[in-house]
Amino acid sequence: MFDNAFKNLDKRKWFDRMHPQTLAIAMWLCYLDGVFAFIGLVDKTGEFGVVRFIGGIQVVFGILAICAYFVGPFLMANGKLLGWYVALVAAFSPLIIRFTAIKDGYNVYGSLMNRLTGGTLIGIMYEAALCALLLHTMTRSYVKTWLR
């Protein structure tokens, strides 16, 4: 999978019209979530803003997760299987951040409900939609068949 993951990439190809609708929508949501995650990191809001508040290795994970929001769909648009795995990591990264956001011995998000949802209904809807679209049967069969 890693042997040819970064070979023959077209730097101008950020979207593939021939992908099934579930994968195409997941790619757009990934790009959109990446923009909002970057904005959250810059102005210290949301999960990625909490990462700046905590500091340390969490900041590195947050920056890598934001990069994954853009690298995953870009690689999928260029027909690379690694892109799907990277997009899955990006899709689940806010949940991982909420469960590992510990400052001075306590979780920043407090209750289990806030850890699961992040405190916003709209945000969790986008996260769940992205995860569902990437794990949908149509997407998985396309990835298994066509992405290398």
C-alpha positions as CSV (number, residue, x, y, z in Angstrom):
1,M,0.0,0.0,0.0
2,F,2.8,2.4,0.8
3,D,5.0,1.4,-2.1
4,N,3.0,3.5,-4.7
5,A,1.0,5.7,-2.4
6,F,2.7,8.9,-3.5
7,K,3.6,8.1,-7.1
8,N,1.7,9.5,-10.1
9,L,-0.2,12.2,-8.1
10,D,-1.8,14.9,-10.1
11,K,-1.5,18.0,-8.0
12,R,-4.5,19.6,-9.7
13,K,-6.9,16.7,-9.1
14,W,-8.7,17.2,-5.8
15,F,-12.0,15.5,-6.7
16,D,-12.9,12.6,-8.9
17,R,-16.3,12.7,-10.6
18,M,-16.4,9.0,-11.2
19,H,-16.5,8.1,-7.5
20,P,-19.8,6.8,-6.1
21,Q,-22.0,9.4,-4.4
22,T,-21.2,8.2,-0.9
23,L,-17.5,8.6,-1.4
24,A,-17.9,11.9,-3.3
25,I,-19.9,13.5,-0.5
26,A,-17.5,12.1,2.1
27,M,-14.6,13.8,0.2
28,W,-16.4,17.2,0.2
29,L,-17.3,16.8,3.9
30,C,-13.7,16.0,4.7
31,Y,-12.4,19.1,2.9
32,L,-15.1,21.2,4.7
33,D,-14.4,19.7,8.1
34,G,-10.7,20.4,7.5
35,V,-11.3,24.1,6.9
36,F,-13.4,24.4,10.0
37,A,-10.9,22.4,12.1
38,F,-8.1,24.8,10.9
39,I,-10.3,27.8,11.8
40,G,-10.9,26.2,15.2
41,L,-7.2,25.7,15.8
42,V,-6.4,29.3,14.9
43,D,-9.1,30.9,17.1
44,K,-9.0,28.3,19.9
45,T,-12.6,27.0,19.5
46,G,-13.9,23.4,19.2
47,E,-11.9,20.3,19.6
48,F,-8.9,21.6,17.8
49,G,-8.9,24.8,19.9
50,V,-8.9,22.7,23.0
51,V,-5.8,21.0,21.7
52,R,-4.0,24.4,21.8
53,F,-5.3,24.9,25.3
54,I,-3.8,21.6,26.5
55,G,-0.6,21.8,24.6
56,G,2.1,19.2,24.3
57,I,1.8,16.1,22.1
58,Q,-1.9,16.9,21.6
59,V,-1.0,19.9,19.5
60,V,1.0,17.7,17.2
61,F,-1.9,15.2,16.9
62,G,-4.3,18.1,16.2
63,I,-2.1,19.5,13.4
64,L,-1.7,16.0,11.9
65,A,-5.4,15.4,12.0
66,I,-6.1,18.7,10.2
67,C,-3.6,17.7,7.6
68,A,-5.3,14.3,7.3
69,Y,-8.6,16.1,6.4
70,F,-7.0,17.4,3.2
71,V,-4.5,14.6,2.4
72,G,-7.1,11.8,2.7
73,P,-9.5,13.0,0.0
74,F,-6.6,14.2,-2.2
75,L,-5.1,10.8,-2.2
76,M,-8.5,9.2,-2.9
77,A,-9.1,11.5,-5.8
78,N,-5.8,10.3,-7.2
79,G,-6.9,6.6,-6.8
80,K,-4.8,5.7,-3.7
81,L,-6.1,3.4,-1.0
82,L,-4.0,5.1,1.6
83,G,-6.2,8.1,1.2
84,W,-9.3,6.2,2.5
85,Y,-7.4,5.1,5.7
86,V,-6.1,8.7,6.2
87,A,-9.7,10.0,5.8
88,L,-11.0,7.5,8.4
89,V,-8.4,8.7,10.9
90,A,-9.4,12.3,10.2
91,A,-13.1,11.5,10.6
92,F,-12.6,9.9,14.0
93,S,-10.0,12.4,15.2
94,P,-12.5,14.8,17.0
95,L,-13.8,11.9,19.0
96,I,-10.3,10.8,19.9
97,I,-9.4,14.4,20.9
98,R,-12.5,14.7,23.1
99,F,-11.7,11.5,25.0
100,T,-8.0,12.3,25.4
101,A,-8.3,16.0,26.3
102,I,-6.9,15.8,29.8
103,K,-5.5,18.9,31.5
104,D,-4.2,18.8,35.1
105,G,-5.7,15.3,35.7
106,Y,-9.3,15.9,34.6
107,N,-11.0,15.7,31.2
108,V,-11.7,19.1,29.7
109,Y,-15.1,18.0,28.4
110,G,-16.3,16.6,31.7
111,S,-19.3,14.4,31.3
112,L,-19.5,11.4,29.0
113,M,-22.3,13.1,26.9
114,N,-20.0,16.1,26.3
115,R,-17.2,13.7,25.4
116,L,-19.3,11.9,22.8
117,T,-21.0,15.0,21.3
118,G,-18.6,17.8,22.0
119,G,-21.5,19.8,23.3
120,T,-22.9,20.7,19.8
121,L,-25.6,18.9,17.9
122,I,-24.6,20.2,14.5
123,G,-20.9,19.3,14.9
124,I,-21.7,15.7,15.9
125,M,-24.1,15.4,12.9
126,Y,-21.3,16.3,10.5
127,E,-18.9,13.9,12.2
128,A,-21.3,11.0,12.2
129,A,-22.2,11.7,8.6
130,L,-18.6,11.7,7.5
131,C,-17.9,8.4,9.4
132,A,-21.1,6.8,8.0
133,L,-20.3,7.8,4.5
134,L,-16.7,6.5,4.7
135,L,-17.8,3.2,6.2
136,H,-20.9,2.8,3.9
137,T,-21.1,-0.5,2.0
138,M,-21.0,1.3,-1.4
139,T,-17.9,3.2,-0.4
140,R,-16.1,0.1,1.0
141,S,-16.8,-2.0,-2.1
142,Y,-15.6,0.8,-4.4
143,V,-12.4,1.3,-2.3
144,K,-11.8,-2.5,-2.3
145,T,-12.2,-2.7,-6.0
146,W,-10.7,0.5,-7.5
147,L,-8.3,2.1,-5.1
148,R,-4.8,0.8,-5.1
